Amino acid sequence: MSDSSEARKNLERLKNEVFESSNRHVAVALGRPVEEVDSWFEGGEIDEDAREKINGIAQERLGE
């Protein structure tokens, strides 16, 4: 699995399982604008820094 697809999978799980299905909550946790997070869920590119944060939070909160 590529870093990007792993981050996208973790992002979806975090949103649904940890952040009450809220893009706003995900954005706050990642320190990113909600518009940027919205774009990720619409297929936009997730930059390397965001991928690292997403995967790190997933490891802590989802045991991944």
C-alpha positions as MATLAB code, in Angstrom:
seq = 'MSDSSEARKNLERLKNEVFESSNRHVAVALGRPVEEVDSWFEGGEIDEDAREKINGIAQERLGE';
ca = [
       0.000    0.000    0.000;
       1.422    3.404   -0.911;
       1.890    6.114    1.713;
      -0.870    8.124    0.095;
      -3.420    5.310   -0.003;
      -2.569    4.308    3.582;
      -3.045    7.911    4.724;
      -6.339    8.172    2.843;
      -7.595    4.937    4.460;
      -6.500    6.146    7.900;
      -8.045    9.560    7.291;
     -11.406    7.974    6.506;
     -11.235    5.725    9.579;
     -10.204    8.600   11.842;
     -13.045   10.745   10.582;
     -15.637    8.016   11.122;
     -14.318    6.297   14.252;
     -12.645    9.106   16.207;
     -13.833   12.499   14.985;
     -17.620   12.033   14.886;
     -17.667   12.005   11.058;
     -16.661   15.681   11.097;
     -14.202   17.182    8.621;
     -13.947   20.178   10.967;
     -12.781   17.972   13.837;
     -10.234   16.294   11.562;
      -8.978   19.706   10.425;
      -8.529   20.923   14.006;
      -6.651   17.756   14.988;
      -4.311   18.121   12.008;
      -3.932   21.896   12.250;
      -5.195   22.336    8.695;
      -7.959   24.462    7.170;
     -11.251   22.605    6.849;
     -11.289   23.454    3.117;
      -8.048   21.517    2.675;
      -9.451   18.515    4.546;
     -12.624   18.728    2.446;
     -10.471   18.562   -0.690;
      -8.756   15.381    0.565;
     -12.125   13.658    0.902;
     -12.895   14.735   -2.662;
      -9.701   13.070   -3.912;
      -7.243   15.963   -3.537;
      -3.576   15.271   -2.925;
      -2.468   14.810    0.684;
       0.979   16.330    1.210;
       3.776   14.455    2.990;
       3.499   16.393    6.266;
      -0.237   15.720    6.450;
       0.280   12.025    5.630;
       2.738   11.724    8.515;
       0.327   13.447   10.908;
      -2.631   11.332    9.756;
      -0.695    8.086   10.105;
       0.716    9.138   13.501;
      -2.714    9.988   14.889;
      -4.083    6.730   13.459;
      -1.337    4.808   15.212;
      -2.206    6.488   18.536;
      -6.009    6.499   18.257;
      -6.724    3.405   16.160;
      -3.816    1.200   17.153;
      -2.606    1.085   13.528;
];
